[in-house]
Amino acid sequence: MQRFIIEMGMGNDLHGQDYTKAAARAIEDALRHSSIPLFGALGTDHTEMLVKVTIGVQHPDRVDRAALTATLPRGRAEVTATHGGLDITNPDTGEVTVIAQAAVEAFLPAQS
């Protein structure tokens, strides 16, 4: 497989401390930056595309990877979560804002 696109995004959950919600927003942010007219030009079906998503958050074990995989609109998706992102604590209330980073990579079989 040959990578032909990588997009990055950032998302957050300001009040709920929901790592999956922050991750979903980061993925949406990354996807909003991309358009892939390549499929029509090559006569390739999007199901041949492998989509690898890497999510960075402070608590990767709190990310529902299956729920995120289900939101991806094209290709065969794989979502992994790793340590990264930020948790920012409000010193006045103790409330934590979760910030997630996403890298979305798309791969196709090597083209001749």
C-alpha positions in Angstrom: 0.0 0.0 0.0 1.1 3.5 -0.8 0.2 6.5 1.3 -1.3 9.3 -0.8 -2.8 11.6 1.8 -2.3 12.7 5.4 -4.4 15.2 7.2 -4.2 16.5 10.7 -7.0 17.8 13.0 -7.7 18.9 16.5 -10.8 18.6 18.6 -11.8 19.1 22.1 -14.5 18.4 24.7 -14.7 21.6 26.9 -16.9 20.3 29.7 -17.6 16.6 29.5 -14.1 15.0 29.7 -15.2 12.7 26.9 -12.1 11.5 25.1 -14.1 9.9 22.3 -16.0 13.1 21.6 -12.8 15.1 21.5 -11.3 12.5 19.1 -14.3 12.5 16.9 -14.1 16.2 16.5 -10.4 16.0 15.7 -11.2 13.4 13.0 -13.9 15.7 11.6 -11.5 18.6 11.6 -9.0 16.6 9.6 -11.6 15.3 7.1 -12.9 18.8 6.4 -9.5 19.7 5.0 -9.5 17.0 2.3 -11.1 16.2 -0.9 -10.0 13.2 -3.0 -10.9 13.5 -6.7 -8.4 10.8 -7.3 -10.9 7.9 -7.3 -12.8 9.2 -10.4 -9.6 10.0 -12.2 -8.1 6.5 -11.6 -11.4 4.6 -11.9 -10.7 3.2 -8.4 -13.4 2.4 -5.9 -13.0 4.0 -2.4 -13.3 0.6 -0.8 -9.8 -0.2 -2.0 -8.5 2.6 0.3 -7.1 1.9 3.7 -7.7 4.7 6.2 -5.5 4.7 9.3 -6.4 7.1 12.0 -4.1 7.8 15.0 -5.6 9.7 17.9 -3.4 11.3 20.6 -5.1 11.9 24.0 -3.9 11.8 27.6 -6.0 8.7 28.3 -6.0 6.5 25.2 -7.9 3.8 27.0 -10.9 6.1 27.3 -11.3 6.3 23.5 -14.0 4.2 21.9 -12.1 3.2 18.8 -15.0 1.2 17.3 -17.3 4.2 17.5 -14.8 6.3 15.8 -14.2 3.7 13.1 -17.9 3.7 12.4 -17.9 7.5 11.6 -15.3 7.3 8.8 -17.2 7.7 5.5 -14.8 6.0 3.0 -12.5 3.1 2.8 -11.5 0.4 5.3 -10.7 2.1 8.5 -8.3 1.4 11.4 -8.3 3.6 14.5 -5.6 3.5 17.1 -5.2 5.7 20.2 -1.9 6.7 21.7 -0.7 9.0 24.5 -0.7 12.6 23.3 -3.0 15.6 23.2 -3.6 17.7 26.3 -5.8 17.8 29.4 -6.1 21.4 30.7 -7.5 21.9 34.2 -9.4 25.1 35.1 -7.8 26.2 38.3 -11.0 27.8 39.5 -13.4 24.9 39.0 -11.2 21.8 38.6 -13.0 21.1 35.3 -10.8 19.4 32.7 -10.8 20.3 29.0 -9.8 17.4 26.8 -7.8 18.2 23.6 -7.3 15.4 21.1 -5.1 15.4 18.0 -5.8 13.2 14.9 -3.8 12.1 12.0 -5.8 10.6 9.2 -3.7 8.7 6.6 -5.1 7.2 3.4 -3.4 4.4 1.4 -4.1 2.8 -1.9 -2.4 -0.2 -3.7 0.7 1.1 -5.5 -0.3 2.5 -8.9 1.6 1.6 -12.0 
